[in-house]
Amino acid sequence: MDHAIRFYQTGGPEVLRHEQSAVGEPGPGQARVRHSYVAVNFIDIYFRTGRYPTALPSGLGSDAVGVVEAVGPGVTEVKPGDRVGYLLGPQGAYSSARVLPADVLIPLPAGIGDATASTLMMKGLTVQYLFRQVYPLHGGETILYHAAAGGVGLIACQWARALGVTMIGTVSTDEKAEIARAHGCAHVIVTSREDIAARVREITGGKGVPVVYDSVGKDTLLASLDSLQPRGTLVSNGTSSGPVSIDTTLLAAKGSLWVTRPAMVHYATPRAHMLDMARELFDHVLAGRIRSEPGRIFPLADAAEAHRALESRRTTGATVLMP
């Protein structure tokens, strides 16, 4: 029998159950994928806790890599034996195998192994849409990026360096600061002992930055706004510390600032565009400009412990599950 993680009520990591599952045959437009690695993303915690509502009981996760075992009628995107990854699948990636729409599957290049690919699907393509679409970077900019030692952050450090962008990153500890620097972050602010906005102003000669990428949310909101140049942009791409609420008069008072809350689905569709995004990411990886491997690997059955580690900020880089 195959296995999957399910939850029947929202709450802490203890609500996650490791259960046997029956994986059927794919129907029209579907494929069955056997997973080699499943990515753990902070958005999974939002579903588990109920911040993002979902019908219960529910599976969890939308980001994994594996091999296509079978395809249903009408499928032309992939074939059995193809190595694939995905990030836009319906909830249920925390499983040993599953059936899902074939049009969300991204073929993996031969030069990129499954372990590497498992850290790139959601996290690498998140950097792609943040840096290349939401606020396009062209080189020469100085930016502020929060959580620079996380799974997305370490890819962002390297992508910024590849673009010729000076990245100021925030981290919570000196150990994480060293990791961010080693991945290409030009300046690192340790938030436990440094004032974020004051350091940004110091680094930029008082000017501030044109854009802040903030996945932390409530705890960093004011520091992010105070780090921006007039008419600068806050990209609020996560709320790990809590939701963001902004009085719009504050945006005017702090320099006629812009705020956007992007979602991957609006930047990674249609399929042809998603494949172009993946191709740009894979080109960087194959050229050696971006390197990525799991920071921690947990058995699928230990998904609850993986969530505890992520929530307690005990992780650097990407966390993945192995069925």
PyMOL commands that set and color helices and strands:
alter all, ss='L'
color gray80, all
select helices_A, chain A and resi 13-15+42-49+102-104+114-118+121-134+151-163+174-182+196-203+218-226+248-253+264-266+271-286+300-311
alter helices_A, ss='H'
color red, helices_A
select strands_A, chain A and resi 2-7+17-21+30-40+58-59+64-71+83-86+97-101+106-107+142-145+166-171+187-190+209-214+228-236+258-260+294-299+318-322
alter strands_A, ss='S'
color yellow, strands_A
deselect
rebuild
show_as cartoon
